[in-house]
Amino acid sequence: MTTFLLILHGLCAVALLGGLTHQTVAVLLPAKAGAGFSTAYRAVQAARFTTANIVLYIVTFILGAIIYSPYRVAVRTWLERTRLWHITGLFEMKEQFLAIGLGMLPFFWLVWRDPRDADTAGARKWTTLILCLAVWFSFISGHIVNNVRGLFGS
């Protein structure tokens, strides 16, 4: 069951990563006139991603919380026994970044409520970028931790 939840957690994380990355690119690099993939990728209405990204973030966070106990027992104890402190610290940083991101979600929703409001344009850009970077860092570090245990574990 833990393996199934880990795979589901990973799939939700990929969807979140795609949605937040797309929204971040659209808000930081708005499309100019022209044709091509780059212009089409950036030409989306970034505000349409907000609700989906919030729901995916919460679902992914909850799935991660459910599989956290088996991680603490099976993986973390092994990492500490083998003295892989940098890998353990990487996962600790992931936890902190995601908890900060969870706390930022109400503000994220608030600044995206009216995407035409010029007063919140800077807040939209920075909040979206910070969440995107936190999710990317967490995705990569989660894979590193999972792969270290899978490759080198007994």
ChimeraX attribute file (.defattr): number of C-alpha atoms within 10 A of each C-alpha:
attribute: neighborCount
match mode: 1-to-1
recipient: residues
	/A:1	7
	/A:2	13
	/A:3	9
	/A:4	10
	/A:5	14
	/A:6	17
	/A:7	13
	/A:8	15
	/A:9	20
	/A:10	18
	/A:11	13
	/A:12	19
	/A:13	23
	/A:14	17
	/A:15	16
	/A:16	26
	/A:17	23
	/A:18	15
	/A:19	20
	/A:20	27
	/A:21	19
	/A:22	19
	/A:23	26
	/A:24	25
	/A:25	21
	/A:26	21
	/A:27	23
	/A:28	16
	/A:29	12
	/A:30	15
	/A:31	17
	/A:32	11
	/A:33	7
	/A:34	9
	/A:35	9
	/A:36	7
	/A:37	9
	/A:38	12
	/A:39	16
	/A:40	14
	/A:41	14
	/A:42	20
	/A:43	18
	/A:44	17
	/A:45	13
	/A:46	20
	/A:47	19
	/A:48	13
	/A:49	17
	/A:50	21
	/A:51	14
	/A:52	15
	/A:53	22
	/A:54	19
	/A:55	13
	/A:56	20
	/A:57	24
	/A:58	16
	/A:59	16
	/A:60	21
	/A:61	18
	/A:62	13
	/A:63	19
	/A:64	19
	/A:65	12
	/A:66	15
	/A:67	17
	/A:68	15
	/A:69	13
	/A:70	11
	/A:71	16
	/A:72	12
	/A:73	10
	/A:74	11
	/A:75	20
	/A:76	21
	/A:77	13
	/A:78	16
	/A:79	19
	/A:80	13
	/A:81	10
	/A:82	11
	/A:83	11
	/A:84	13
	/A:85	13
	/A:86	11
	/A:87	20
	/A:88	18
	/A:89	12
	/A:90	17
	/A:91	19
	/A:92	12
	/A:93	16
	/A:94	21
	/A:95	17
	/A:96	13
	/A:97	19
	/A:98	18
	/A:99	13
	/A:100	14
	/A:101	20
	/A:102	17
	/A:103	11
	/A:104	16
	/A:105	19
	/A:106	11
	/A:107	14
	/A:108	23
	/A:109	17
	/A:110	15
	/A:111	21
	/A:112	23
	/A:113	15
	/A:114	12
	/A:115	16
	/A:116	10
	/A:117	11
	/A:118	10
	/A:119	10
	/A:120	15
	/A:121	16
	/A:122	13
	/A:123	16
	/A:124	24
	/A:125	19
	/A:126	15
	/A:127	21
	/A:128	25
	/A:129	19
	/A:130	16
	/A:131	25
	/A:132	23
	/A:133	18
	/A:134	21
	/A:135	23
	/A:136	20
	/A:137	16
	/A:138	22
	/A:139	17
	/A:140	13
	/A:141	20
	/A:142	17
	/A:143	12
	/A:144	15
	/A:145	17
	/A:146	15
	/A:147	12
	/A:148	14
	/A:149	16
	/A:150	11
	/A:151	8
	/A:152	8
	/A:153	11
	/A:154	6
